[in-house]
Amino acid sequence: MAGGLQVFDEQGRVKVDFSKRFTRVLGKLTLSGDGEFTIDGFPNLDPWCIIYPRASGRRGVVPLVRRTGRKIIWRNQGVRGSVVVYGVC
């Protein structure tokens, strides 16, 4: 049986496809402010990240995390302690 994970954007375009390649977790960060980092050392693989938001007590407020090229960028929006797991596939 085939297995995998695909994530699509609002227009139906594939944003993440883990159905053809295995993923590799490189690490995790606990967020405590705005910041960014670059995933280097894996030029032929695509970076990815998943956020585990910490409950802020304010409904619907979570850190904004995005990937631009090989960079992962976050804006905490007043929420500290969320965790980002990142890797390549």
SULNOR-V382409 format. One record per helix or strand of 3 or more residues. SS is the DSSP state (hx for helix, st for strand). FROM is the first residue (numbers start at 1). TO is the last residue. Records with the same first field share a line. If there is no record, write none. Layout:
SS: FROM-TO ; FROM-TO
This chain:
st: 6-8 ; 14-17 ; 24-30 ; 35-38 ; 47-52 ; 64-68 ; 71-75 ; 83-88
